[in-house]
Amino acid sequence: MKGENQMAKYFVSTALPYANGPFHLGHLRSTYLPADIFCRYHRMIGDDVLMVGATDEHGTPIAVQADKEGKKPIDIATRYHDMIVRDIKSCNISLDNFSRTTNPLHYKISQDFFTYLYEHRYMYKKTIEQLYCPNCKKFLPDRYVEGTCPVCGGEARGDHCENCGRALETTELLEPHCLTCNTKPIIKDSTQYYFKLSEFEDVLRDYIENNDKLPNNVKNYTINWINDGLKDWVYTRDMDWGIPVPLDEAKGKVIYVWGEAFIGYISSAAEWSRKDGNPAWEDYWNDNAIHFIGKDIIYHHTIFWPAMLYAHGCKMPDSIFAGEFLSLEGRKMSTSKNWVVWVDDFVKKFDADLLRYYLTIVAPLNKDTDFSWDDFQRRNNDELADVVGNFLHRTITFTNKNFDGKIPDYKFPSQDDLEFIKLIKKTPKKVGEHIANMEFRDGLVEIMKTCKAANKYFNDQEPWKAVKENPRKAKNCLYLSNQLCQSLATLLKPYMPTKADEIAKIMNMESSEDWANAGHFLEVGHSINKAKPLFKKIDDDVISKEKEKLYKNLEKSENKDKKTKRGDKMSEEMISIDDFDKIVMKIGQIKEAEKIEKSRKLLKLQVDIGDETKQIVSGIANEYKPEDLIDRKVVVLCNLKPAKLCGEKSEGMILATEEAAALLGVHEDCKVGERVM
């Protein structure tokens, strides 16, 4: 423990945003805003804070996007890096350094890290099977391949299923195809480098279970992973875009993005340290190292990263705080469907501090929450405008009107005055404790409770009457109300830095950067400036337009998807009548139907096609109940090569529409086994 007056050092990192799009509200809520509140507060109490971040610029999504646009991956990364920097600045995130994982310094540190692990025998080579595109002449890592999930029959992209969420090996995919050229890949051997993650199971269990600085949501999530048993982790990929593996024997291989992205925290800090006058970043890391991340990357930061650090002989992070998910109007946010609010769009119409307030007050960091335009309007109007803004405006206006803009003297306090003084004095301590404990919402709620009590105090004292009938009562009321106004400039600084500065300017304060100012009183006779409207109410029509825009974006996106699918069909290669003659379609009749365990979409059917009965697995479970299909006549593609779906053999295909999965109608006079021409 440090002495009471000894300054603590904090190394604080924000999760590296992937450089394939600008910021939306979810980025702020889970990571950047809580980190900023924490850092601003600790700077205000005198601690030495280093807050760093960077854009994550390697990996397949950026390479895929570059292929689509006919550009270099670095061009895609640079475009979005610049957008992200713009969004961070617009929301007043007080980073000391924000870098990129394409920075040469990051390359060097990442390669040195790999070399250390390899030379100390924490790496080993292993030959594995991977998908390879014979047309593109390259291996297909992760998102370069798409196919069908072998478990649920849903759409699988790279190493996970979009439908059931399962982690997959690309070689497990059914009907895989290369995302670039649509060619069916082949399986080919490839030698990769594996990190011995399994060796650190006991170390990691101890790190998680006995670390009282880790929040429960992070602990519980991680322990479940460890209990399932840790497997060694493939640390390399066969592709061009990334940091080359620093071994002569490994040409054409790059370090897996999750093998070097974490190091972006270190390389960003090292970049900062190399600037004139800045101290060594290691001093901050060795004192207190804290990561702020999103819920979706917990196990990366609590398993992979600590194991890498431990193997390297480095201190593991002291604490890792994971913000839970933010939904939008009750639905999961989706950038692909444009069901999202972009930060840049928001700050063009509303003050960024309003967003900072709302995303903090709406729920604790360790709980999922929802952004609602109606609730945003209500909280702005009812809380910021009617509570905080109203108290500030009345106090400052009355002081300027009746006391020439000077703090009046204070004598012979009443019991109400004494109770209000206690509130002013104790609020900074309570708010500070909440922030220090990562209870950011609770700290803001405490400020709001104080402002509500202040409005009641002001109303009860009735200074508009007392200024004539009982001047001493009015003076005491305005003396204390002004003290809270100047205190609010400090208390709100971590949460709403721009508004806090505006309050400080009105109160004629030198600075709102020192937490000790909160609860300390201005001198009698101190001059303040005139009031200005700090929080304006938002009209209904403004919110209606935002909601209308949001739903129109969703509709456009869905219509675009439909047109794209239709366009894809139209652009398919034309076939000849000879090709068509190869296709055998017959009228079949469903005799048995049952659901397939572990799949929400698939049914197993026994279909009579006249001369035989075929077992067919069909993805129509969401549209049809098994019992409703018995004896139904259908069109069957009979000469399709057998395949396995969810472990069940499928010997054909029932014809149905793509989007609605509606079975094609068959006239009742059609005979079972009759060929369709």
C-alpha positions as CSV (number, residue, x, y, z in Angstrom):
1,M,0.0,0.0,0.0
2,K,1.2,3.5,-0.8
3,G,1.4,6.2,1.8
4,E,-1.5,8.6,2.0
5,N,0.3,11.3,0.0
6,Q,2.2,9.0,-2.3
7,M,1.1,9.2,-6.0
8,A,0.0,6.0,-7.6
9,K,0.7,5.2,-11.3
10,Y,-1.9,3.7,-13.6
11,F,-1.4,2.0,-16.9
12,V,-4.9,2.1,-18.5
13,S,-5.7,0.7,-21.9
14,T,-8.8,0.8,-24.1
15,A,-9.7,-2.3,-26.2
16,L,-8.2,-1.9,-29.7
17,P,-11.1,-1.1,-32.2
18,Y,-10.9,-3.1,-35.4
19,A,-10.1,-0.7,-38.3
20,N,-13.0,-1.8,-40.5
21,G,-15.5,0.8,-39.6
22,P,-16.1,4.0,-37.5
23,F,-17.3,4.1,-33.9
24,H,-20.9,3.4,-32.9
25,L,-22.4,3.9,-29.5
26,G,-21.5,0.4,-28.3
27,H,-17.7,1.2,-28.6
28,L,-18.1,4.2,-26.3
29,R,-20.3,2.5,-23.7
30,S,-18.3,-0.7,-23.1
31,T,-14.8,0.6,-23.3
32,Y,-13.8,4.2,-24.0
33,L,-16.3,6.1,-21.8
34,P,-15.7,4.1,-18.5
35,A,-11.9,4.2,-19.1
36,D,-12.1,7.9,-19.6
37,I,-14.1,8.5,-16.4
38,F,-11.7,6.4,-14.4
39,C,-8.6,8.2,-15.8
40,R,-10.0,11.7,-15.5
41,Y,-10.9,11.1,-11.8
42,H,-7.5,9.6,-10.9
43,R,-5.7,12.5,-12.6
44,M,-7.9,14.9,-10.6
45,I,-6.9,13.3,-7.3
46,G,-3.2,13.5,-8.2
47,D,-2.4,10.1,-9.5
48,D,-0.1,9.7,-12.5
49,V,-2.1,8.0,-15.3
50,L,-1.0,6.7,-18.7
51,M,-4.0,6.0,-20.9
52,V,-3.2,4.3,-24.3
53,G,-5.0,2.7,-27.2
54,A,-4.6,1.9,-30.9
55,T,-6.4,0.6,-33.9
56,D,-6.2,-3.1,-34.6
57,E,-5.3,-3.2,-38.3
58,H,-4.4,-6.8,-39.3
59,G,-6.5,-9.9,-39.8
60,T,-8.7,-11.3,-42.6
61,P,-11.7,-8.8,-42.5
62,I,-9.5,-5.9,-43.6
63,A,-7.8,-8.1,-46.2
64,V,-11.2,-9.3,-47.5
65,Q,-12.5,-5.7,-47.7
66,A,-9.4,-4.6,-49.6
67,D,-9.9,-7.5,-52.1
68,K,-13.5,-6.3,-52.7
69,E,-12.5,-2.7,-53.3
70,G,-9.3,-3.5,-55.3
71,K,-7.2,-1.6,-52.8
72,K,-4.3,-2.4,-50.4
73,P,-5.2,-3.5,-46.9
74,I,-3.2,-0.5,-45.4
75,D,-5.5,1.9,-47.4
76,I,-8.6,0.4,-45.8
77,A,-7.0,0.4,-42.3
78,T,-5.9,4.1,-42.7
79,R,-9.4,5.2,-43.8
80,Y,-11.0,3.8,-40.7
81,H,-8.2,4.7,-38.3
82,D,-8.7,8.3,-39.3
83,M,-12.5,8.0,-38.7
84,I,-11.9,6.4,-35.3
85,V,-9.5,9.1,-34.2
86,R,-12.1,11.7,-35.2
87,D,-14.8,9.9,-33.1
88,I,-12.6,9.6,-30.1
89,K,-11.7,13.3,-30.2
90,S,-15.3,14.3,-30.7
91,C,-16.3,12.6,-27.4
92,N,-13.4,14.0,-25.4
93,I,-11.7,10.7,-24.6
94,S,-8.5,11.8,-22.8
95,L,-6.0,9.3,-24.3
96,D,-2.3,10.1,-23.8
97,N,-1.4,8.1,-26.9
98,F,-3.4,6.5,-29.7
99,S,-1.4,4.4,-32.2
100,R,-1.8,1.8,-34.8
101,T,-0.8,-1.9,-35.1
102,T,0.8,-1.1,-38.5
103,N,3.3,1.1,-36.7
104,P,6.9,-0.1,-37.3
105,L,7.5,-0.1,-33.6
106,H,4.6,-2.4,-33.1
107,Y,6.0,-4.8,-35.7
108,K,9.3,-4.9,-33.9
109,I,7.9,-5.5,-30.4
110,S,5.5,-8.1,-31.7
111,Q,8.3,-10.0,-33.5
112,D,10.6,-9.8,-30.5
113,F,7.8,-11.2,-28.4
114,F,7.3,-14.1,-30.8
115,T,11.0,-14.8,-30.9
116,Y,11.2,-14.9,-27.1
117,L,8.4,-17.4,-26.8
118,Y,9.9,-19.5,-29.6
119,E,13.4,-19.5,-28.2
120,H,12.1,-20.4,-24.7
121,R,10.2,-23.4,-26.1
122,Y,6.7,-22.0,-25.5
123,M,6.1,-22.6,-29.2
124,Y,6.1,-25.7,-31.3
125,K,5.4,-26.6,-34.9
126,K,2.5,-28.7,-35.9
127,T,1.2,-29.8,-39.4
128,I,-2.5,-29.4,-39.7
129,E,-5.1,-29.6,-42.4
130,Q,-6.4,-26.3,-43.8
131,L,-8.6,-25.2,-46.7
132,Y,-6.7,-24.1,-49.8
133,C,-8.2,-22.4,-52.8
134,P,-6.6,-23.9,-56.0
135,N,-7.9,-20.9,-58.1
136,C,-6.5,-18.1,-55.8
137,K,-3.5,-20.4,-54.9
138,K,-3.7,-19.6,-51.2
139,F,-4.8,-21.0,-47.9
140,L,-8.1,-19.7,-46.7
141,P,-7.8,-18.5,-43.0
142,D,-10.9,-17.6,-41.1
143,R,-13.2,-15.2,-43.0
144,Y,-11.8,-16.1,-46.4
145,V,-14.1,-19.1,-46.4
146,E,-17.8,-19.6,-46.0
147,G,-20.0,-22.6,-45.8
148,T,-22.7,-24.5,-43.9
149,C,-22.4,-25.3,-40.2
150,P,-22.2,-29.1,-39.7
151,V,-24.1,-28.8,-36.4
152,C,-27.1,-26.7,-37.2
153,G,-27.1,-26.3,-40.9
154,G,-26.8,-22.5,-40.6
155,E,-24.6,-20.1,-42.4
156,A,-21.0,-20.3,-41.2
157,R,-18.4,-17.7,-41.8
158,G,-14.8,-18.6,-41.2
159,D,-14.4,-20.2,-37.8
160,H,-17.8,-19.7,-36.4
161,C,-21.5,-20.2,-37.2
162,E,-23.7,-17.2,-37.5
163,N,-26.7,-19.2,-36.5
164,C,-25.8,-21.2,-33.5
165,G,-22.6,-19.3,-32.5
166,R,-20.4,-22.4,-32.4
167,A,-16.6,-22.1,-32.8
168,L,-15.6,-24.3,-35.8
169,E,-12.5,-25.4,-37.7
170,T,-12.8,-24.2,-41.4
171,T,-12.2,-27.8,-42.4
172,E,-15.4,-28.8,-40.7
173,L,-17.6,-26.6,-42.9
174,L,-20.0,-28.3,-45.3
175,E,-20.2,-27.0,-48.9
176,P,-17.3,-24.5,-48.3
177,H,-16.4,-21.9,-50.9
178,C,-13.7,-19.3,-51.2
179,L,-15.0,-15.9,-50.4
180,T,-12.9,-14.3,-53.1
181,C,-13.6,-16.4,-56.2
182,N,-16.4,-18.8,-55.0
183,T,-14.2,-21.9,-55.8
184,K,-14.6,-25.0,-53.7
185,P,-11.4,-25.3,-51.7
186,I,-9.4,-28.4,-51.2
187,I,-7.8,-29.7,-48.0
188,K,-4.0,-29.3,-47.8
189,D,-1.4,-29.7,-45.1
190,S,0.1,-26.6,-43.6
191,T,2.7,-26.2,-40.8
192,Q,1.8,-23.7,-38.1
193,Y,3.3,-22.6,-34.8
194,Y,1.4,-23.3,-31.6
195,F,1.6,-21.6,-28.3
196,K,1.6,-24.0,-25.3
197,L,-1.5,-22.5,-23.7
198,S,-2.3,-25.8,-21.9
199,E,0.8,-25.5,-19.8
200,F,-0.6,-22.4,-18.0
201,E,-3.9,-23.8,-16.8
202,D,-3.0,-23.8,-13.1
203,V,-1.3,-20.4,-13.3
204,L,-4.4,-18.9,-15.0
205,R,-6.8,-20.5,-12.6
206,D,-4.9,-19.0,-9.7
207,Y,-4.7,-15.6,-11.4
208,I,-8.5,-15.6,-11.9
209,E,-9.8,-17.2,-8.7
210,N,-7.5,-15.3,-6.3
211,N,-7.5,-11.9,-7.9
212,D,-9.9,-9.7,-5.9
213,K,-9.4,-6.9,-8.4
214,L,-11.3,-8.7,-11.2
215,P,-15.1,-8.1,-11.4
216,N,-17.4,-11.1,-11.0
217,N,-18.7,-11.0,-14.6
218,V,-15.1,-11.4,-15.9
219,K,-14.2,-14.1,-13.3
220,N,-17.2,-16.3,-14.0
221,Y,-16.9,-16.1,-17.7
222,T,-13.2,-17.1,-17.6
223,I,-13.5,-19.9,-15.1
224,N,-16.0,-21.6,-17.4
225,W,-13.4,-21.6,-20.1
226,I,-10.7,-23.0,-17.9
227,N,-12.9,-25.7,-16.5
228,D,-13.5,-26.9,-20.1
229,G,-9.7,-27.5,-20.3
230,L,-7.3,-25.3,-22.2
231,K,-5.9,-26.3,-25.6
232,D,-2.8,-25.1,-27.3
233,W,-3.4,-22.1,-29.4
234,V,-2.4,-21.7,-33.1
235,Y,-0.3,-18.5,-33.2
236,T,0.3,-18.1,-36.9
237,R,-1.6,-17.9,-40.2
238,D,-0.9,-18.4,-43.9
239,M,-1.6,-15.0,-45.5
240,D,0.1,-11.9,-46.7
241,W,-1.5,-9.2,-44.5
242,G,-0.1,-9.2,-41.1
243,I,3.2,-9.1,-39.1
244,P,5.6,-11.7,-40.7
245,V,6.8,-14.5,-38.4
246,P,10.5,-13.6,-37.7
247,L,11.9,-17.0,-38.7
248,D,13.6,-17.9,-42.0
249,E,11.8,-21.2,-42.1
250,A,8.4,-19.5,-41.8
251,K,8.2,-17.4,-45.0
252,G,4.6,-16.6,-46.0
253,K,3.3,-16.9,-42.5
254,V,2.1,-14.0,-40.3
255,I,1.5,-13.8,-36.5
256,Y,-2.2,-14.4,-35.8
257,V,-3.9,-11.1,-35.1
258,W,-4.8,-12.1,-31.6
259,G,-1.1,-13.0,-31.1
260,E,0.0,-9.4,-31.7
261,A,-3.1,-7.2,-31.1
262,F,-2.6,-7.3,-27.3
263,I,0.9,-6.0,-27.8
264,G,-0.7,-2.9,-29.2
265,Y,-1.1,-1.7,-25.6
266,I,2.6,-2.0,-25.0
267,S,3.7,-0.6,-28.4
268,S,1.4,2.4,-28.0
269,A,2.8,3.1,-24.5
270,A,6.4,2.6,-25.8
271,E,5.7,5.1,-28.6
272,W,4.5,7.6,-25.9
273,S,7.6,6.9,-23.8
274,R,9.9,7.8,-26.8
275,K,8.5,11.3,-27.0
276,D,10.5,14.0,-25.4
277,G,10.2,14.2,-21.6
278,N,8.0,11.2,-21.1
279,P,9.0,8.6,-18.5
280,A,9.2,4.8,-19.1
281,W,5.9,3.1,-19.6
282,E,7.0,0.1,-17.5
283,D,6.7,2.2,-14.3
284,Y,3.0,2.5,-14.9
285,W,2.5,-1.1,-15.9
286,N,4.3,-2.4,-12.9
287,D,2.3,-0.2,-10.5
288,N,-1.3,-0.8,-11.8
289,A,-2.1,-2.3,-15.1
290,I,-5.8,-2.1,-16.1
291,H,-7.6,-3.1,-19.3
292,F,-11.0,-1.8,-20.3
293,I,-12.6,-4.1,-22.9
294,G,-15.9,-5.3,-24.2
295,K,-17.7,-8.5,-23.1
296,D,-17.1,-10.3,-26.4
297,I,-13.3,-10.4,-25.9
298,I,-13.1,-11.4,-22.2
299,Y,-11.4,-14.8,-22.6
300,H,-8.8,-13.4,-25.0
301,H,-7.7,-10.9,-22.3
302,T,-8.0,-13.3,-19.3
303,I,-6.5,-16.4,-20.8
304,F,-4.4,-15.8,-23.9
305,W,-2.9,-12.5,-23.0
306,P,-2.0,-13.3,-19.3
307,A,-0.4,-16.6,-20.5
308,M,1.6,-14.8,-23.1
309,L,2.8,-12.3,-20.5
310,Y,3.6,-14.9,-17.9
311,A,5.6,-17.0,-20.4
312,H,7.5,-13.8,-21.2
313,G,8.3,-13.2,-17.6
314,C,6.1,-10.1,-17.4
315,K,3.5,-9.1,-14.8
316,M,0.0,-10.0,-15.7
317,P,-2.7,-7.2,-15.7
318,D,-4.0,-6.3,-12.3
319,S,-7.5,-5.8,-13.4
320,I,-9.7,-6.3,-16.5
321,F,-13.1,-4.6,-16.7
322,A,-15.5,-5.7,-19.4
323,G,-18.5,-3.6,-20.4
324,E,-21.6,-5.6,-21.2
325,F,-23.5,-5.2,-24.5
326,L,-25.5,-2.2,-25.7
327,S,-28.6,-2.9,-27.8
328,L,-30.6,-0.3,-29.8
329,E,-34.3,0.2,-29.4
330,G,-34.6,-3.3,-28.0
331,R,-32.8,-5.0,-30.8
332,K,-29.2,-6.2,-31.2
333,M,-27.1,-3.6,-33.0
334,S,-26.0,-4.6,-36.5
335,T,-23.6,-2.6,-38.6
336,S,-24.4,-4.7,-41.7
337,K,-28.1,-3.9,-41.4
338,N,-27.3,-0.2,-40.5
339,W,-29.3,-0.8,-37.2
340,V,-26.8,1.4,-35.4
341,V,-26.2,4.9,-34.2
342,W,-22.8,6.2,-35.4
343,V,-20.9,8.5,-33.1
344,D,-20.2,11.0,-35.9
345,D,-23.9,11.3,-36.7
346,F,-24.8,11.8,-33.1
347,V,-22.3,14.5,-32.3
348,K,-23.4,16.5,-35.3
349,K,-26.8,17.0,-33.8
350,F,-26.3,16.7,-30.0
351,D,-23.6,17.6,-27.5
352,A,-21.2,14.7,-26.9
353,D,-21.6,15.2,-23.1
354,L,-25.3,14.3,-23.4
355,L,-24.2,11.0,-24.8
356,R,-21.6,10.5,-22.1
357,Y,-24.3,11.2,-19.5
358,Y,-26.9,8.8,-21.0
359,L,-24.6,5.9,-21.6
360,T,-23.4,6.1,-18.0
361,I,-26.6,6.7,-16.2
362,V,-28.7,4.1,-18.1
363,A,-27.1,1.0,-16.4
364,P,-24.1,-0.2,-14.5
365,L,-21.1,-1.3,-16.7
366,N,-21.6,-5.0,-15.7
367,K,-25.1,-5.2,-17.1
368,D,-26.5,-5.3,-20.7
369,T,-28.5,-2.2,-21.5
370,D,-30.4,-0.5,-24.3
371,F,-30.1,2.8,-26.1
372,S,-33.6,4.2,-26.6
373,W,-34.2,7.6,-28.3
374,D,-37.3,8.2,-26.2
375,D,-35.4,7.4,-23.0
376,F,-32.5,9.6,-24.1
377,Q,-34.9,12.5,-24.6
378,R,-36.6,11.9,-21.2
379,R,-33.4,11.8,-19.3
380,N,-32.0,14.9,-21.0
381,N,-35.2,16.8,-20.4
382,D,-36.2,15.5,-16.9
383,E,-32.8,15.1,-15.4
384,L,-30.2,17.3,-17.0
385,A,-32.4,20.2,-18.0
386,D,-35.0,20.1,-15.1
387,V,-32.7,19.1,-12.3
388,V,-29.1,20.0,-12.9
389,G,-29.7,22.9,-15.4
390,N,-32.6,24.3,-13.4
391,F,-30.6,24.5,-10.1
392,L,-27.6,26.1,-11.8
393,H,-29.6,28.6,-13.8
394,R,-31.7,29.7,-10.8
395,T,-28.8,30.1,-8.5
396,I,-26.6,32.0,-10.9
397,T,-29.4,34.2,-12.2
398,F,-30.6,35.1,-8.7
399,T,-27.1,35.9,-7.6
400,N,-26.5,38.2,-10.5
401,K,-29.9,39.9,-10.1
402,N,-29.9,40.4,-6.4
403,F,-26.3,40.4,-5.3
404,D,-24.4,42.0,-8.2
405,G,-23.0,38.6,-9.2
406,K,-21.0,38.2,-6.0
407,I,-21.2,35.4,-3.4
408,P,-23.2,36.8,-0.4
409,D,-22.0,36.4,3.2
410,Y,-23.2,33.6,5.4
411,K,-24.2,34.0,9.0
412,F,-26.5,32.4,11.6
413,P,-27.3,29.2,9.6
414,S,-30.6,27.4,10.1
415,Q,-31.0,23.7,10.5
416,D,-31.8,23.4,6.8
417,D,-28.6,25.3,6.0
418,L,-26.5,23.0,8.2
419,E,-28.0,19.9,6.6
420,F,-27.3,21.3,3.1
421,I,-23.7,22.0,4.1
422,K,-23.3,18.3,5.1
423,L,-24.6,17.2,1.8
424,I,-22.2,19.5,-0.2
425,K,-19.3,18.3,1.9
426,K,-19.9,14.5,1.8
427,T,-20.9,14.2,-1.9
428,P,-17.4,14.4,-3.4
429,K,-16.1,11.6,-1.1
430,K,-19.1,9.3,-2.0
431,V,-18.8,10.1,-5.8
432,G,-15.0,9.5,-5.7
433,E,-15.3,6.2,-3.9
434,H,-17.8,5.0,-6.5
435,I,-15.6,6.0,-9.4
436,A,-12.5,4.4,-7.8
437,N,-14.5,1.2,-7.4
438,M,-15.6,1.3,-11.1
439,E,-19.1,2.0,-10.0
440,F,-19.5,4.8,-12.6
441,R,-23.2,4.9,-12.7
442,D,-23.5,5.0,-8.9
443,G,-21.2,8.0,-8.8
444,L,-23.4,9.8,-11.3
445,V,-26.6,8.8,-9.5
446,E,-25.1,10.3,-6.3
447,I,-24.5,13.6,-8.1
448,M,-28.1,13.6,-9.4
449,K,-29.5,12.9,-5.9
450,T,-27.5,15.8,-4.6
451,C,-28.9,18.1,-7.3
452,K,-32.5,17.0,-6.6
453,A,-31.9,17.7,-2.9
454,A,-30.5,21.1,-3.8
455,N,-33.6,22.0,-5.8
456,K,-35.7,21.1,-2.8
457,Y,-33.5,23.2,-0.6
458,F,-33.8,26.2,-2.9
459,N,-37.6,25.9,-3.2
460,D,-38.0,25.5,0.6
461,Q,-35.9,28.6,1.3
462,E,-37.9,30.7,-1.2
463,P,-35.1,33.3,-1.7
464,W,-37.4,35.3,-4.1
465,K,-39.5,36.1,-1.1
466,A,-36.8,36.0,1.6
467,V,-34.7,38.6,-0.2
468,K,-37.3,41.2,0.9
469,E,-38.8,39.5,4.0
470,N,-35.7,37.8,5.5
471,P,-32.5,38.9,3.7
472,R,-30.3,36.7,5.9
473,K,-32.2,33.6,4.9
474,A,-31.8,34.5,1.2
475,K,-28.1,35.2,1.6
476,N,-27.4,31.9,3.3
477,C,-29.4,30.1,0.6
478,L,-27.5,31.7,-2.3
479,Y,-24.1,31.4,-0.5
480,L,-24.6,27.6,-0.2
481,S,-26.2,27.2,-3.6
482,N,-23.2,28.8,-5.2
483,Q,-20.9,26.5,-3.3
484,L,-22.6,23.5,-4.8
485,C,-22.5,25.1,-8.3
486,Q,-18.7,25.4,-8.1
487,S,-18.5,21.9,-6.7
488,L,-20.6,20.5,-9.6
489,A,-18.0,21.9,-12.0
490,T,-15.5,19.4,-10.4
491,L,-17.9,16.5,-9.7
492,L,-19.1,16.4,-13.3
493,K,-15.7,16.7,-14.9
494,P,-15.0,13.0,-15.3
495,Y,-18.5,12.5,-16.7
496,M,-19.2,15.6,-18.8
497,P,-15.9,17.4,-19.2
498,T,-17.2,20.1,-21.6
499,K,-20.2,21.0,-19.5
500,A,-18.1,21.0,-16.4
501,D,-15.7,23.5,-18.0
502,E,-18.7,25.7,-18.9
503,I,-19.9,25.7,-15.3
504,A,-16.4,26.5,-14.1
505,K,-16.2,29.4,-16.4
506,I,-19.5,30.8,-15.2
507,M,-18.4,30.3,-11.6
508,N,-15.2,32.2,-12.5
509,M,-13.0,29.3,-11.2
510,E,-9.4,28.9,-12.2
511,S,-9.8,25.2,-12.9
512,S,-12.1,22.2,-12.4
513,E,-9.2,19.7,-12.7
514,D,-8.5,19.4,-8.9
515,W,-10.9,17.0,-7.1
516,A,-10.1,18.9,-3.9
517,N,-12.1,21.8,-5.2
518,A,-15.3,19.8,-4.8
519,G,-16.6,20.6,-1.3
520,H,-14.3,23.6,-0.8
521,F,-16.1,26.9,-0.6
522,L,-15.6,30.1,-2.6
523,E,-14.9,33.2,-0.6
524,V,-17.6,35.7,0.2
525,G,-17.5,38.4,-2.5
526,H,-16.2,36.1,-5.2
527,S,-17.6,37.3,-8.5
528,I,-19.4,35.0,-10.9
529,N,-20.4,35.5,-14.5
530,K,-23.9,35.6,-16.0
531,A,-25.9,32.5,-16.5
532,K,-26.1,30.7,-19.8
533,P,-28.4,27.8,-20.8
534,L,-26.3,24.7,-20.2
535,F,-28.9,22.0,-20.9
536,K,-31.6,22.6,-23.5
537,K,-34.7,20.4,-23.8
538,I,-35.0,18.2,-26.9
539,D,-38.2,18.5,-28.8
540,D,-40.4,15.5,-29.7
541,D,-40.0,16.1,-33.5
542,V,-36.2,15.9,-33.2
543,I,-36.4,12.5,-31.6
544,S,-39.1,11.4,-34.1
545,K,-36.8,12.2,-37.0
546,E,-34.0,10.2,-35.5
547,K,-36.2,7.2,-35.0
548,E,-37.7,7.5,-38.5
549,K,-34.1,7.7,-39.9
550,L,-33.1,4.6,-38.0
551,Y,-36.0,2.5,-39.2
552,K,-35.6,3.7,-42.8
553,N,-31.9,2.7,-42.7
554,L,-33.0,-0.8,-41.6
555,E,-35.6,-1.0,-44.3
556,K,-33.1,0.1,-47.0
557,S,-30.5,-2.4,-45.8
558,E,-33.0,-5.3,-45.9
559,N,-34.2,-4.3,-49.4
560,K,-30.7,-4.1,-50.6
561,D,-30.0,-7.6,-49.3
562,K,-33.0,-8.9,-51.2
563,K,-31.9,-7.1,-54.4
564,T,-28.4,-8.5,-54.0
565,K,-29.7,-12.0,-53.7
566,R,-31.9,-11.5,-56.7
567,G,-29.0,-10.0,-58.6
568,D,-26.7,-12.9,-57.6
569,K,-29.2,-15.3,-59.1
570,M,-29.5,-13.3,-62.3
571,S,-25.7,-13.2,-62.7
572,E,-25.3,-16.9,-62.4
573,E,-23.7,-18.7,-65.3
574,M,-26.2,-19.7,-68.1
575,I,-26.5,-23.4,-68.7
576,S,-27.4,-25.3,-71.8
577,I,-30.3,-27.8,-72.3
578,D,-27.8,-30.6,-72.1
579,D,-26.8,-29.4,-68.6
580,F,-30.4,-29.2,-67.6
581,D,-31.0,-32.8,-68.8
582,K,-28.5,-33.9,-66.2
583,I,-30.8,-32.7,-63.4
584,V,-33.3,-35.3,-62.2
585,M,-36.3,-33.9,-60.4
586,K,-39.3,-36.0,-59.4
587,I,-42.5,-35.7,-57.5
588,G,-42.1,-37.2,-54.0
589,Q,-44.3,-37.7,-51.0
590,I,-43.2,-37.2,-47.5
591,K,-43.8,-40.4,-45.4
592,E,-42.0,-39.5,-42.2
593,A,-40.7,-36.2,-40.7
594,E,-38.8,-35.5,-37.4
595,K,-36.7,-32.8,-35.9
596,I,-32.9,-33.1,-35.7
597,E,-31.5,-32.7,-32.2
598,K,-29.2,-29.7,-31.7
599,S,-30.6,-27.9,-34.8
600,R,-33.3,-25.3,-35.0
601,K,-33.6,-25.3,-38.8
602,L,-33.3,-28.9,-39.9
603,L,-35.9,-31.7,-40.4
604,K,-35.1,-35.3,-41.3
605,L,-37.6,-36.6,-43.9
606,Q,-38.3,-39.9,-45.5
607,V,-39.5,-39.2,-49.0
608,D,-41.1,-41.7,-51.4
609,I,-40.0,-40.9,-55.0
610,G,-41.7,-44.0,-56.6
611,D,-38.9,-46.5,-57.1
612,E,-37.2,-45.8,-53.7
613,T,-37.4,-43.8,-50.5
614,K,-34.8,-41.2,-49.9
615,Q,-33.7,-39.7,-46.6
616,I,-33.5,-35.9,-47.1
617,V,-32.4,-33.3,-44.5
618,S,-34.1,-30.0,-45.2
619,G,-33.8,-26.6,-43.5
620,I,-37.5,-25.9,-43.1
621,A,-38.1,-26.6,-39.4
622,N,-38.9,-22.9,-38.7
623,E,-41.7,-22.9,-41.3
624,Y,-43.2,-26.4,-41.0
625,K,-44.1,-28.7,-38.2
626,P,-43.1,-32.4,-38.8
627,E,-46.7,-33.6,-38.4
628,D,-48.0,-31.2,-41.0
629,L,-45.7,-32.6,-43.7
630,I,-46.9,-36.2,-43.6
631,D,-48.2,-37.3,-47.1
632,R,-47.4,-33.9,-48.6
633,K,-46.2,-34.0,-52.2
634,V,-43.0,-32.1,-53.0
635,V,-40.5,-31.6,-55.8
636,V,-37.3,-33.5,-55.1
637,L,-33.9,-33.1,-56.7
638,C,-32.9,-36.7,-56.8
639,N,-29.4,-37.0,-58.3
640,L,-27.6,-34.7,-55.8
641,K,-24.5,-36.2,-54.3
642,P,-25.2,-37.4,-50.7
643,A,-24.0,-35.1,-47.9
644,K,-24.0,-35.2,-44.1
645,L,-25.9,-32.4,-42.3
646,C,-25.7,-32.4,-38.5
647,G,-24.5,-36.0,-38.6
648,E,-27.4,-37.2,-40.7
649,K,-27.1,-38.4,-44.3
650,S,-29.0,-36.4,-46.9
651,E,-29.7,-38.0,-50.3
652,G,-31.3,-35.2,-52.1
653,M,-33.0,-31.8,-51.9
654,I,-36.6,-30.7,-51.6
655,L,-37.2,-27.6,-53.7
656,A,-38.3,-24.5,-51.7
657,T,-37.9,-20.7,-52.0
658,E,-34.7,-19.3,-50.6
659,E,-35.9,-16.5,-48.3
660,A,-39.2,-17.9,-47.0
661,A,-38.2,-21.6,-47.2
662,A,-41.7,-22.2,-48.7
663,L,-42.1,-25.6,-50.4
664,L,-43.0,-25.5,-54.1
665,G,-46.6,-26.4,-54.7
666,V,-47.5,-29.7,-56.4
667,H,-50.8,-30.3,-58.1
668,E,-52.8,-33.1,-56.5
669,D,-53.1,-35.0,-59.8
670,C,-49.2,-35.4,-60.0
671,K,-48.1,-39.0,-59.4
672,V,-45.4,-39.9,-57.0
673,G,-42.2,-40.7,-58.9
674,E,-43.3,-38.6,-62.0
675,R,-40.3,-36.8,-63.4
676,V,-40.4,-33.0,-63.6
677,M,-39.4,-31.6,-67.0
